[in-house]
């Protein structure tokens, strides 16, 4: 089996915009298409003839939209949490927003000074 891990960390394709939105606590509006690449990858996983399991780690700022959730079937995809600040609260938010049981988590890295200030 091929196991893939995807960290969906930032809500914008620009790190500067992402840093600002996270620092100011602004969540991405649903109408904006920041999950386009994730949907492409999810389709590739679904169409693969190989045995594949993809683990998707979302932060509170990158919760999947309905289009992506439709592609993340539980047979080949696992929705997981990439903890930013408050593990319990973020866990519950992700479960409520996705209507899935979250079984896996990681802690967002804070190696760099800017990341330490943001997260």
C-alpha positions, 0 to 999 in steps of 0.5 A: 500500500502507498501511504500519502500525507498532505498538510493543508497548512495555509489558506492562500497560495501566497505565504504573506497573505496566509501569514496575515490572515492567520495572524489576524484570525481571518478564516478564508471565505468559502467562495475562494478556491484555495483547495483547487490543487487538493481536489486535483490530487484527491481525484488522482488518488481516487483514480489510481489503480494502486492501493493508496491511502491519503491522510489529509491534515487540515488546520482550522484555517483550511477546513475542506469545502463540500467539493473536496469532501465529496472526493475524500471517500473514506476508502482511500482518504482520511481527514485528520487535524493539523493542530495550530493552537487549541487541540480539543476545540480544533478537533471538534470544529473539524469533526463538525465541519466535515461530519467525519470522525478525526482519528489522526493529528499532528502538531503544526511546526513552529521552528521559525520565529514567524511561525512561533508568533503565528501559531 
